[in-house]
Amino acid sequence: MAKEDEVTIQVDMKLQKDVKRVLKNLGMTTKDAITLLYKQIAKTNSYPVDLTLTEKEIANIIEKRNKK
């Protein structure tokens, strides 16, 4: 069995709750979703999701990151 490494992130609580609900409906866990994302990134050597955020959403993400 392959060794595993722990990944810790901080996510907005409402976003986490919303995502967990969607994943549960899909029969997946957060670990499943992140593992699939990582595998796809490794396989394609690119980010596998079309990011269509508004300028305001992007600015909010950058602002929050810069406050840390």
Buried (B, 14 or more C-beta within 10 A) or exposed (E): EEEEEEEEEEEEEEEEEEBBEEBEEEEBEBEEBEEEEEEEEEEEEEEEEEEEEEEEEEEEEEEEEEEE
